[in-house]
Amino acid sequence: MTQSTIHAVLTGDIVKSSRLRPNQLQSVRASLISAVEAVRGWKRGLVKGKPEFFRGDAWQLLLTDAAIAMRVGIFLRASLLAQGLTDTRVAIGLGEVAQVSSNRISLLTGQAFSLSGRGLDKMTKYSSMTIEIPQSAGPLSDWLPVIGLLCDSLIGQWTSRQAEIVCAALDPTEPDHEKVARALRPTISKQAVAKALSGANWYAIREAMRLFEETSWESVLRSKNPRQPKKVVSR
């Protein structure tokens, strides 16, 4: 696969962290690190460096493949929800990243970092997920935050059991219900998996992820003439 300077930066903060005791906050951080390690196994070189924590409850992650960022963001949230720990807000920024010889992502700069950070800062209390791309990409830059909001409205309704099953379903190999059932401990029936995924509105989220992953972000974000919506002429 051709290396691209278009990357994804995920910036987040832990929901209601002020209500957590120090040991609980540490457990949440450990859970996020464990989830990132699982993501690292999805694709060689996908995760750049290590996730970094700052301001006590905030974190940041750099991905070398922008197309998989939405799946990763949802997986991180599902991992926390599955354990009944808490939730995390996630702002996904897609764009260029300055290449430096360091695995410390805090030392890197670029468009993706700025978009992700600003996305988190402007997030309202009504949403815990947004996707930000440069305005130069045209109307898509306005639509993507709405897609994040709609997905968030579904994720926010998950039970811990639904989140656990979604975690298994989020594997990029897209396992069928039988494989998801076998991945759980203890295992359950594939009928129970189907019922849980349906209750979690998984199929709507899956289609949004598929479209996101099929998009050539390299082409979209480097295009100097993004497609604009056709004007409607009144008669």
BAKE-125992 format. One record per atom (N, C-alpha, C): x, y, z; atom name; residue number from 1. Coordinates in nm, 3 decimals. Layout:
# BAKE-125992
X Y Z CA NUM
...
END
This chain:
# BAKE-125992
0.084 -0.120 0.000 N 1
0.000 0.000 0.000 CA 1
0.088 0.125 0.000 C 1
0.056 0.220 -0.087 N 2
0.134 0.343 -0.095 CA 2
0.119 0.426 0.032 C 2
0.229 0.470 0.086 N 3
0.225 0.553 0.206 CA 3
0.172 0.692 0.172 C 3
0.086 0.742 0.256 N 4
0.025 0.872 0.233 CA 4
0.052 0.962 0.352 C 4
0.059 1.091 0.326 N 5
0.073 1.185 0.437 CA 5
-0.062 1.223 0.494 C 5
-0.171 1.168 0.434 N 6
-0.303 1.189 0.492 CA 6
-0.321 1.088 0.605 C 6
-0.334 1.139 0.724 N 7
-0.346 1.055 0.843 CA 7
-0.476 1.090 0.916 C 7
-0.502 1.015 1.020 N 8
-0.615 1.044 1.109 CA 8
-0.564 1.063 1.250 C 8
-0.610 1.167 1.315 N 9
-0.580 1.191 1.456 CA 9
-0.709 1.183 1.535 C 9
-0.709 1.103 1.638 N 10
-0.824 1.092 1.727 CA 10
-0.787 1.158 1.859 C 10
-0.866 1.258 1.897 N 11
-0.847 1.326 2.025 CA 11
-0.974 1.309 2.106 C 11
-0.959 1.275 2.231 N 12
-1.078 1.253 2.313 CA 12
-1.056 1.290 2.458 C 12
-1.165 1.290 2.530 N 13
-1.155 1.303 2.675 CA 13
-1.260 1.215 2.741 C 13
-1.228 1.173 2.861 N 14
-1.310 1.078 2.933 CA 14
-1.432 1.147 2.991 C 14
-1.549 1.091 2.966 N 15
-1.674 1.150 3.009 CA 15
-1.688 1.144 3.162 C 15
-1.726 1.258 3.221 N 16
-1.749 1.268 3.366 CA 16
-1.629 1.219 3.447 C 16
-1.511 1.254 3.400 N 17
-1.389 1.207 3.468 CA 17
-1.377 1.263 3.609 C 17
-1.436 1.379 3.634 N 18
-1.426 1.440 3.768 CA 18
-1.497 1.357 3.874 C 18
-1.585 1.269 3.831 N 19
-1.659 1.184 3.926 CA 19
-1.586 1.053 3.953 C 19
-1.477 1.030 3.880 N 20
-1.403 0.906 3.897 CA 20
-1.295 0.920 4.003 C 20
-1.278 0.816 4.083 N 21
-1.168 0.813 4.178 CA 21
-1.038 0.788 4.101 C 21
-0.923 0.823 4.159 N 22
-0.796 0.805 4.088 CA 22
-0.776 0.664 4.034 C 22
-0.812 0.563 4.112 N 23
-0.793 0.426 4.065 CA 23
-0.889 0.392 3.951 C 23
-1.008 0.454 3.952 N 24
-1.103 0.431 3.843 CA 24
-1.053 0.497 3.714 C 24
-0.998 0.618 3.728 N 25
-0.944 0.687 3.611 CA 25
-0.828 0.609 3.552 C 25
-0.748 0.550 3.639 N 26
-0.636 0.469 3.592 CA 26
-0.686 0.345 3.518 C 26
-0.797 0.287 3.563 N 27
-0.855 0.171 3.496 CA 27
-0.906 0.207 3.358 C 27
-0.964 0.327 3.346 N 28
-1.013 0.374 3.217 CA 28
-0.896 0.391 3.121 C 28
-0.789 0.452 3.169 N 29
-0.671 0.470 3.084 CA 29
-0.616 0.335 3.040 C 29
-0.609 0.241 3.133 N 30
-0.557 0.108 3.100 CA 30
-0.646 0.039 2.996 C 30
-0.777 0.060 3.006 N 31
-0.869 0.001 2.911 CA 31
-0.850 0.061 2.772 C 31
-0.828 0.191 2.766 N 32
-0.803 0.257 2.638 CA 32
-0.674 0.206 2.574 C 32
-0.570 0.191 2.656 N 33
-0.442 0.141 2.605 CA 33
-0.459 -0.001 2.551 C 33
-0.536 -0.083 2.624 N 34
-0.561 -0.221 2.581 CA 34
-0.637 -0.223 2.448 C 34
-0.734 -0.132 2.434 N 35
-0.811 -0.125 2.310 CA 35
-0.722 -0.082 2.193 C 35
-0.633 0.012 2.219 N 36
-0.540 0.056 2.114 CA 36
-0.449 -0.058 2.071 C 36
-0.406 -0.140 2.166 N 37
-0.321 -0.253 2.132 CA 37
-0.396 -0.352 2.043 C 37
-0.527 -0.367 2.069 N 38
-0.608 -0.453 1.983 CA 38
-0.615 -0.395 1.842 C 38
-0.632 -0.264 1.833 N 39
-0.637 -0.196 1.703 CA 39
-0.504 -0.211 1.631 C 39
-0.395 -0.205 1.704 N 40
-0.262 -0.218 1.644 CA 40
-0.249 -0.351 1.569 C 40
-0.320 -0.451 1.617 N 41
-0.314 -0.582 1.553 CA 41
-0.399 -0.593 1.427 C 41
-0.480 -0.492 1.400 N 42
-0.565 -0.497 1.280 CA 42
-0.484 -0.484 1.152 C 42
-0.377 -0.404 1.158 N 43
-0.299 -0.377 1.038 CA 43
-0.160 -0.331 1.078 C 43
-0.059 -0.385 1.016 N 44
0.079 -0.349 1.048 CA 44
0.101 -0.199 1.025 C 44
0.155 -0.132 1.124 N 45
0.188 0.009 1.111 CA 45
0.070 0.103 1.121 C 45
-0.049 0.051 1.154 N 46
-0.168 0.136 1.160 CA 46
-0.156 0.244 1.267 C 46
-0.110 0.205 1.385 N 47
-0.098 0.298 1.497 CA 47
0.044 0.353 1.502 C 47
0.057 0.484 1.498 N 48
0.187 0.549 1.506 CA 48
0.221 0.577 1.652 C 48
0.332 0.522 1.701 N 49
0.372 0.547 1.837 CA 49
0.273 0.489 1.938 C 49
0.255 0.560 2.048 N 50
0.165 0.517 2.154 CA 50
0.060 0.624 2.179 C 50
-0.057 0.584 2.231 N 51
-0.155 0.686 2.268 CA 51
-0.099 0.772 2.381 C 51
-0.123 0.899 2.377 N 52
-0.070 0.989 2.479 CA 52
-0.184 1.052 2.558 C 52
-0.161 1.069 2.687 N 53
-0.261 1.127 2.775 CA 53
-0.213 1.263 2.824 C 53
-0.307 1.356 2.838 N 54
-0.272 1.489 2.884 CA 54
-0.392 1.551 2.954 C 54
-0.371 1.656 3.028 N 55
-0.474 1.727 3.103 CA 55
-0.552 1.634 3.196 C 55
-0.494 1.523 3.232 N 56
-0.560 1.434 3.326 CA 56
-0.657 1.336 3.263 C 56
-0.751 1.388 3.182 N 57
-0.855 1.300 3.129 CA 57
-0.859 1.297 2.977 C 57
-0.765 1.363 2.911 N 58
-0.766 1.369 2.765 CA 58
-0.662 1.273 2.706 C 58
-0.684 1.234 2.581 N 59
-0.594 1.140 2.516 CA 59
-0.588 1.170 2.367 C 59
-0.487 1.117 2.299 N 60
-0.472 1.140 2.156 CA 60
-0.405 1.019 2.091 C 60
-0.447 0.990 1.968 N 61
-0.398 0.872 1.896 CA 61
-0.379 0.909 1.749 C 61
-0.271 0.861 1.688 N 62
-0.242 0.887 1.548 CA 62
-0.249 0.758 1.468 C 62
-0.327 0.761 1.358 N 63
-0.341 0.647 1.269 CA 63
-0.283 0.681 1.132 C 63
-0.213 0.588 1.072 N 64
-0.153 0.612 0.941 CA 64
-0.251 0.587 0.827 C 64
-0.363 0.523 0.856 N 65
-0.466 0.497 0.755 CA 65
-0.593 0.570 0.794 C 65
-0.623 0.680 0.723 N 66
-0.738 0.762 0.757 CA 66
-0.870 0.687 0.739 C 66
-0.876 0.595 0.645 N 67
-1.002 0.529 0.613 CA 67
-1.058 0.446 0.727 C 67
-0.973 0.400 0.817 N 68
-1.019 0.313 0.925 CA 68
-1.047 0.389 1.054 C 68
-1.034 0.521 1.050 N 69
-1.046 0.602 1.171 CA 69
-1.182 0.592 1.238 C 69
-1.287 0.588 1.159 N 70
-1.421 0.582 1.216 CA 70
-1.441 0.451 1.292 C 70
-1.395 0.341 1.234 N 71
-1.404 0.210 1.300 CA 71
-1.326 0.211 1.431 C 71
-1.209 0.271 1.430 N 72
-1.127 0.276 1.551 CA 72
-1.195 0.359 1.659 C 72
-1.248 0.477 1.622 N 73
-1.313 0.561 1.720 CA 73
-1.430 0.492 1.787 C 73
-1.510 0.421 1.708 N 74
-1.624 0.348 1.763 CA 74
-1.577 0.233 1.851 C 74
-1.470 0.166 1.808 N 75
-1.417 0.054 1.885 CA 75
-1.367 0.099 2.023 C 75
-1.300 0.213 2.029 N 76
-1.250 0.262 2.157 CA 76
-1.366 0.291 2.253 C 76
-1.471 0.353 2.200 N 77
-1.587 0.381 2.285 CA 77
-1.656 0.252 2.329 C 77
-1.672 0.159 2.234 N 78
-1.738 0.033 2.267 CA 78
-1.660 -0.044 2.373 C 78
-1.528 -0.038 2.367 N 79
-1.444 -0.109 2.464 CA 79
-1.468 -0.058 2.606 C 79
-1.480 0.074 2.620 N 80
-1.508 0.131 2.752 CA 80
-1.648 0.097 2.798 C 80
-1.746 0.113 2.708 N 81
-1.885 0.087 2.744 CA 81
-1.907 -0.060 2.779 C 81
-1.834 -0.149 2.712 N 82
-1.849 -0.292 2.738 CA 82
-1.809 -0.328 2.880 C 82
-1.714 -0.253 2.934 N 83
-1.667 -0.279 3.070 CA 83
-1.745 -0.201 3.175 C 83
-1.839 -0.121 3.131 N 84
-1.920 -0.044 3.224 CA 84
-1.840 0.061 3.299 C 84
-1.728 0.104 3.240 N 85
-1.641 0.199 3.309 CA 85
-1.693 0.341 3.294 C 85
-1.703 0.386 3.171 N 86
-1.753 0.520 3.139 CA 86
-1.757 0.527 2.988 C 86
-1.757 0.645 2.933 N 87
-1.752 0.665 2.789 CA 87
-1.643 0.767 2.760 C 87
-1.613 0.787 2.636 N 88
-1.517 0.890 2.599 CA 88
-1.569 0.965 2.477 C 88
-1.546 1.094 2.472 N 89
-1.575 1.171 2.353 CA 89
-1.460 1.147 2.255 C 89
-1.492 1.152 2.127 N 90
-1.390 1.128 2.025 CA 90
-1.408 1.228 1.911 C 90
-1.302 1.300 1.879 N 91
-1.301 1.390 1.763 CA 91
-1.198 1.336 1.665 C 91
-1.244 1.299 1.545 N 92
-1.157 1.244 1.442 CA 92
-1.122 1.354 1.343 C 92
-0.994 1.377 1.323 N 93
-0.948 1.475 1.226 CA 93
-0.869 1.407 1.115 C 93
-0.904 1.434 0.991 N 94
-0.832 1.378 0.877 CA 94
-0.757 1.489 0.805 C 94
-0.631 1.465 0.775 N 95
-0.553 1.566 0.705 CA 95
-0.407 1.530 0.703 C 95
-0.325 1.624 0.662 N 96
-0.181 1.601 0.654 CA 96
-0.116 1.608 0.793 C 96
-0.008 1.535 0.806 N 97
0.071 1.535 0.929 CA 97
0.217 1.553 0.890 C 97
0.284 1.646 0.956 N 98
0.426 1.667 0.930 CA 98
0.504 1.544 0.971 C 98
0.588 1.494 0.883 N 99
0.663 1.373 0.911 CA 99
0.793 1.406 0.985 C 99
0.808 1.353 1.103 N 100
0.932 1.368 1.179 CA 100
0.973 1.232 1.231 C 100
1.099 1.215 1.259 N 101
1.151 1.086 1.304 CA 101
1.134 1.073 1.454 C 101
1.007 1.052 1.494 N 102
0.979 1.036 1.636 CA 102
0.851 0.957 1.652 C 102
0.847 0.872 1.753 N 103
0.725 0.799 1.785 CA 103
0.641 0.872 1.889 C 103
0.690 0.987 1.934 N 104
0.613 1.069 2.026 CA 104
0.518 1.156 1.945 C 104
0.388 1.119 1.946 N 105
0.296 1.194 1.863 CA 105
0.276 1.337 1.913 C 105
0.309 1.362 2.038 N 106
0.298 1.498 2.091 CA 106
0.399 1.592 2.026 C 106
0.499 1.533 1.959 N 107
0.600 1.614 1.892 CA 107
0.566 1.639 1.745 C 107
0.456 1.579 1.699 N 108
0.416 1.595 1.560 CA 108
0.318 1.711 1.545 C 108
0.311 1.765 1.426 N 109
0.218 1.875 1.397 CA 109
0.151 1.849 1.262 C 109
0.050 1.927 1.233 N 110
-0.014 1.915 1.103 CA 110
-0.163 1.937 1.110 C 110
-0.222 1.937 0.994 N 111
-0.364 1.966 0.976 CA 111
-0.453 1.871 1.055 C 111
-0.420 1.743 1.053 N 112
-0.504 1.644 1.120 CA 112
-0.510 1.670 1.270 C 112
-0.398 1.711 1.329 N 113
-0.395 1.743 1.472 CA 113
-0.482 1.865 1.502 C 113
-0.470 1.968 1.419 N 114
-0.548 2.090 1.442 CA 114
-0.698 2.063 1.431 C 114
-0.736 1.988 1.328 N 115
-0.878 1.958 1.307 CA 115
-0.935 1.875 1.420 C 115
-0.860 1.776 1.464 N 116
-0.906 1.690 1.572 CA 116
-0.920 1.767 1.703 C 116
-0.819 1.847 1.735 N 117
-0.823 1.925 1.858 CA 117
-0.937 2.026 1.860 C 117
-0.955 2.097 1.747 N 118
-1.064 2.195 1.739 CA 118
-1.200 2.126 1.743 C 118
-1.207 2.007 1.681 N 119
-1.332 1.933 1.683 CA 119
-1.374 1.897 1.824 C 119
-1.278 1.858 1.906 N 120
-1.310 1.825 2.045 CA 120
-1.349 1.951 2.123 C 120
-1.278 2.059 2.100 N 121
-1.305 2.183 2.173 CA 121
-1.444 2.239 2.144 C 121
-1.490 2.225 2.020 N 122
-1.620 2.283 1.985 CA 122
-1.737 2.186 2.002 C 122
-1.707 2.065 2.047 N 123
-1.812 1.966 2.068 CA 123
-1.906 2.010 2.180 C 123
-2.035 1.999 2.159 N 124
-2.133 2.039 2.260 CA 124
-2.165 1.921 2.351 C 124
-2.245 1.948 2.452 N 125
-2.283 1.842 2.546 CA 125
-2.379 1.742 2.484 C 125
-2.428 1.774 2.362 N 126
-2.524 1.686 2.297 CA 126
-2.459 1.582 2.208 C 126
-2.328 1.582 2.200 N 127
-2.261 1.485 2.115 CA 127
-2.128 1.442 2.174 C 127
-2.090 1.317 2.145 N 128
-1.961 1.265 2.192 CA 128
-1.876 1.216 2.077 C 128
-1.915 1.253 1.954 N 129
-1.836 1.207 1.839 CA 129
-1.850 1.305 1.724 C 129
-1.739 1.337 1.661 N 130
-1.741 1.422 1.542 CA 130
-1.629 1.380 1.449 C 130
-1.645 1.413 1.319 N 131
-1.544 1.384 1.218 CA 131
-1.517 1.514 1.144 C 131
-1.391 1.556 1.143 N 132
-1.355 1.686 1.086 CA 132
-1.255 1.669 0.972 C 132
-1.284 1.736 0.859 N 133
-1.191 1.742 0.748 CA 133
-1.179 1.888 0.704 C 133
-1.078 1.922 0.625 N 134
-1.061 2.062 0.583 CA 134
-1.182 2.115 0.505 C 134
-1.213 2.242 0.523 N 135
-1.322 2.306 0.451 CA 135
-1.300 2.301 0.300 C 135
-1.175 2.291 0.258 N 136
-1.143 2.286 0.116 CA 136
-1.201 2.162 0.048 C 136
-1.245 2.064 0.127 N 137
-1.304 1.942 0.071 CA 137
-1.448 1.964 0.027 C 137
-1.501 2.085 0.048 N 138
-1.635 2.115 0.001 CA 138
-1.744 2.070 0.098 C 138
-1.866 2.043 0.047 N 139
-1.981 2.011 0.132 CA 139
-1.959 1.893 0.226 C 139
-1.871 1.801 0.188 N 140
-1.845 1.685 0.272 CA 140
-1.795 1.727 0.410 C 140
-1.727 1.839 0.418 N 141
-1.675 1.886 0.547 CA 141
-1.788 1.927 0.640 C 141
-1.904 1.960 0.585 N 142
-2.020 1.993 0.668 CA 142
-2.102 1.869 0.702 C 142
-2.100 1.772 0.613 N 143
-2.178 1.651 0.636 CA 143
-2.115 1.556 0.738 C 143
-1.984 1.545 0.738 N 144
-1.920 1.445 0.824 CA 144
-1.946 1.465 0.973 C 144
-1.943 1.589 1.026 N 145
-1.976 1.605 1.168 CA 145
-2.118 1.557 1.200 C 145
-2.210 1.572 1.103 N 146
-2.347 1.525 1.123 CA 146
-2.351 1.373 1.127 C 146
-2.271 1.308 1.042 N 147
-2.263 1.162 1.044 CA 147
-2.212 1.116 1.181 C 147
-2.111 1.187 1.232 N 148
-2.061 1.154 1.366 CA 148
-2.168 1.169 1.472 C 148
-2.247 1.275 1.461 N 149
-2.355 1.301 1.557 CA 149
-2.461 1.191 1.552 C 149
-2.498 1.149 1.431 N 150
-2.598 1.045 1.417 CA 150
-2.550 0.911 1.472 C 150
-2.424 0.876 1.443 N 151
-2.369 0.752 1.498 CA 151
-2.363 0.759 1.650 C 151
-2.326 0.874 1.701 N 152
-2.318 0.893 1.846 CA 152
-2.453 0.872 1.912 C 152
-2.561 0.915 1.846 N 153
-2.694 0.900 1.904 CA 153
-2.732 0.754 1.922 C 153
-2.674 0.667 1.837 N 154
-2.698 0.523 1.850 CA 154
-2.606 0.461 1.953 C 154
-2.479 0.500 1.950 N 155
-2.381 0.445 2.044 CA 155
-2.421 0.476 2.188 C 155
-2.474 0.596 2.211 N 156
-2.512 0.638 2.345 CA 156
-2.622 0.555 2.408 C 156
-2.690 0.471 2.329 N 157
-2.799 0.388 2.380 CA 157
-2.756 0.245 2.409 C 157
-2.630 0.212 2.382 N 158
-2.585 0.075 2.399 CA 158
-2.580 0.034 2.546 C 158
-2.620 -0.089 2.573 N 159
-2.594 -0.150 2.703 CA 159
-2.451 -0.202 2.700 C 159
-2.399 -0.237 2.816 N 160
-2.262 -0.290 2.820 CA 160
-2.252 -0.421 2.742 C 160
-2.358 -0.501 2.744 N 161
-2.357 -0.628 2.671 CA 161
-2.358 -0.604 2.521 C 161
-2.440 -0.509 2.476 N 162
-2.442 -0.476 2.334 CA 162
-2.306 -0.424 2.289 C 162
-2.245 -0.339 2.371 N 163
-2.114 -0.284 2.337 CA 163
-2.010 -0.395 2.327 C 163
-2.018 -0.494 2.415 N 164
-1.923 -0.606 2.411 CA 164
-1.935 -0.683 2.280 C 164
-2.058 -0.706 2.237 N 165
-2.080 -0.781 2.114 CA 165
-2.040 -0.698 1.992 C 165
-2.067 -0.569 1.997 N 166
-2.026 -0.480 1.888 CA 166
-1.873 -0.479 1.876 C 166
-1.803 -0.482 1.988 N 167
-1.656 -0.486 1.986 CA 167
-1.606 -0.601 1.900 C 167
-1.668 -0.717 1.917 N 168
-1.626 -0.833 1.839 CA 168
-1.664 -0.816 1.692 C 168
-1.778 -0.755 1.667 N 169
-1.825 -0.736 1.529 CA 169
-1.742 -0.631 1.455 C 169
-1.676 -0.542 1.529 N 170
-1.599 -0.434 1.468 CA 170
-1.466 -0.479 1.407 C 170
-1.428 -0.604 1.429 N 171
-1.305 -0.653 1.368 CA 171
-1.310 -0.627 1.218 C 171
-1.203 -0.571 1.159 N 172
-1.203 -0.539 1.016 CA 172
-1.229 -0.656 0.923 C 172
-1.211 -0.780 0.972 N 173
-1.241 -0.896 0.889 CA 173
-1.391 -0.916 0.873 C 173
-1.470 -0.837 0.945 N 174
-1.616 -0.843 0.941 CA 174
-1.666 -0.985 0.962 C 174
-1.645 -1.040 1.082 N 175
-1.687 -1.176 1.113 CA 175
-1.839 -1.190 1.108 C 175
-1.886 -1.309 1.070 N 176
-2.030 -1.333 1.070 CA 176
-2.076 -1.357 1.214 C 176
-2.206 -1.377 1.232 N 177
-2.261 -1.391 1.367 CA 177
-2.202 -1.510 1.442 C 177
-2.175 -1.618 1.370 N 178
-2.118 -1.735 1.436 CA 178
-1.979 -1.707 1.489 C 178
-1.896 -1.636 1.411 N 179
-1.760 -1.604 1.455 CA 179
-1.763 -1.505 1.571 C 179
-1.855 -1.410 1.567 N 180
-1.869 -1.316 1.678 CA 180
-1.907 -1.391 1.805 C 180
-1.999 -1.485 1.793 N 181
-2.044 -1.563 1.909 CA 181
-1.928 -1.640 1.970 C 181
-1.842 -1.697 1.884 N 182
-1.729 -1.776 1.934 CA 182
-1.621 -1.688 1.997 C 182
-1.616 -1.561 1.957 N 183
-1.513 -1.470 2.009 CA 183
-1.546 -1.422 2.151 C 183
-1.670 -1.438 2.193 N 184
-1.712 -1.390 2.325 CA 184
-1.680 -1.494 2.431 C 184
-1.663 -1.446 2.554 N 185
-1.638 -1.534 2.669 CA 185
-1.733 -1.499 2.783 C 185
-1.826 -1.588 2.816 N 186
-1.850 -1.718 2.752 CA 186
-1.917 -1.700 2.616 C 186
-1.907 -1.801 2.533 N 187
-1.968 -1.793 2.401 CA 187
-2.120 -1.792 2.414 C 187
-2.185 -1.737 2.312 N 188
-2.331 -1.734 2.309 CA 188
-2.377 -1.784 2.173 C 188
-2.506 -1.794 2.153 N 189
-2.557 -1.842 2.025 CA 189
-2.550 -1.731 1.921 C 189
-2.544 -1.769 1.794 N 190
-2.543 -1.669 1.689 CA 190
-2.675 -1.594 1.682 C 190
-2.784 -1.658 1.730 N 191
-2.913 -1.590 1.735 CA 191
-2.910 -1.477 1.837 C 191
-2.841 -1.501 1.949 N 192
-2.829 -1.397 2.051 CA 192
-2.744 -1.281 2.000 C 192
-2.643 -1.313 1.921 N 193
-2.558 -1.209 1.860 CA 193
-2.642 -1.123 1.766 C 193
-2.721 -1.187 1.681 N 194
-2.804 -1.115 1.585 CA 194
-2.903 -1.024 1.657 C 194
-2.961 -1.071 1.765 N 195
-3.057 -0.991 1.841 CA 195
-2.990 -0.870 1.905 C 195
-2.871 -0.892 1.963 N 196
-2.800 -0.784 2.029 CA 196
-2.755 -0.678 1.929 C 196
-2.703 -0.721 1.814 N 197
-2.656 -0.627 1.713 CA 197
-2.772 -0.547 1.655 C 197
-2.885 -0.613 1.639 N 198
-3.003 -0.542 1.589 CA 198
-3.048 -0.437 1.689 C 198
-3.048 -0.473 1.817 N 199
-3.088 -0.379 1.922 CA 199
-2.992 -0.262 1.934 C 199
-2.867 -0.284 1.894 N 200
-2.765 -0.178 1.901 CA 200
-2.763 -0.092 1.774 C 200
-2.853 -0.123 1.678 N 201
-2.855 -0.052 1.549 CA 201
-2.719 -0.063 1.478 C 201
-2.657 -0.178 1.495 N 202
-2.525 -0.202 1.440 CA 202
-2.522 -0.190 1.288 C 202
-2.629 -0.233 1.224 N 203
-2.627 -0.241 1.078 CA 203
-2.624 -0.102 1.014 C 203
-2.686 -0.005 1.078 N 204
-2.680 0.133 1.028 CA 204
-2.538 0.188 1.044 C 204
-2.478 0.162 1.160 N 205
-2.342 0.209 1.186 CA 205
-2.244 0.139 1.092 C 205
-2.266 0.011 1.068 N 206
-2.177 -0.064 0.979 CA 206
-2.177 -0.007 0.839 C 206
-2.294 0.032 0.789 N 207
-2.301 0.088 0.654 CA 207
-2.231 0.224 0.647 C 207
-2.243 0.303 0.753 N 208
-2.173 0.432 0.757 CA 208
-2.022 0.409 0.755 C 208
-1.975 0.311 0.830 N 209
-1.832 0.279 0.833 CA 209
-1.783 0.230 0.697 C 209
-1.862 0.147 0.633 N 210
-1.822 0.093 0.503 CA 210
-1.804 0.205 0.400 C 210
-1.899 0.297 0.397 N 211
-1.889 0.407 0.304 CA 211
-1.767 0.493 0.335 C 211
-1.742 0.515 0.464 N 212
-1.626 0.592 0.509 CA 212
-1.497 0.524 0.463 C 212
-1.492 0.393 0.476 N 213
-1.371 0.317 0.442 CA 213
-1.352 0.302 0.292 C 213
-1.459 0.312 0.216 N 214
-1.448 0.301 0.070 CA 214
-1.413 0.435 0.005 C 214
-1.414 0.541 0.085 N 215
-1.382 0.674 0.033 CA 215
-1.231 0.690 0.018 C 215
-1.188 0.741 -0.093 N 216
-1.046 0.767 -0.115 CA 216
-1.013 0.903 -0.053 C 216
-0.975 0.902 0.073 N 217
-0.951 1.028 0.143 CA 217
-0.831 1.102 0.086 C 217
-0.737 1.028 0.033 N 218
-0.622 1.091 -0.030 CA 218
-0.669 1.179 -0.146 C 218
-0.759 1.127 -0.228 N 219
-0.811 1.202 -0.342 CA 219
-0.901 1.317 -0.297 C 219
-0.988 1.288 -0.201 N 220
-1.083 1.390 -0.153 CA 220
-1.011 1.510 -0.094 C 220
-0.913 1.484 -0.009 N 221
-0.848 1.593 0.064 CA 221
-0.741 1.663 -0.017 C 221
-0.698 1.604 -0.128 N 222
-0.598 1.669 -0.211 CA 222
-0.658 1.733 -0.335 C 222
-0.786 1.712 -0.356 N 223
-0.852 1.767 -0.474 CA 223
-0.860 1.919 -0.463 C 223
-0.822 1.987 -0.569 N 224
-0.828 2.132 -0.571 CA 224
-0.963 2.183 -0.619 C 224
-1.043 2.088 -0.670 N 225
-1.175 2.126 -0.719 CA 225
-1.280 2.029 -0.666 C 225
-1.306 2.035 -0.533 N 226
-1.406 1.945 -0.476 CA 226
-1.542 1.970 -0.540 C 226
-1.618 1.862 -0.553 N 227
-1.748 1.875 -0.614 CA 227
-1.842 1.958 -0.526 C 227
-1.909 2.051 -0.585 N 228
-2.003 2.136 -0.516 CA 228
-2.145 2.092 -0.551 C 228
-2.241 2.112 -0.461 N 229
-2.378 2.074 -0.493 CA 229
-2.432 2.161 -0.604 C 229
-2.516 2.103 -0.690 N 230
-2.575 2.179 -0.798 CA 230
-2.672 2.283 -0.745 C 230
-2.671 2.399 -0.805 N 231
-2.763 2.504 -0.765 CA 231
-2.901 2.474 -0.822 C 231
-3.002 2.499 -0.738 N 232
-3.139 2.481 -0.782 CA 232
-3.190 2.615 -0.831 C 232
-3.233 2.617 -0.958 N 233
-3.279 2.741 -1.018 CA 233
-3.430 2.750 -1.008 C 233
-3.480 2.857 -0.946 N 234
-3.624 2.876 -0.931 CA 234
-3.687 2.913 -1.064 C 234
-3.805 2.862 -1.086 N 235
-3.874 2.894 -1.211 CA 235
-4.005 2.969 -1.179 C 235
END
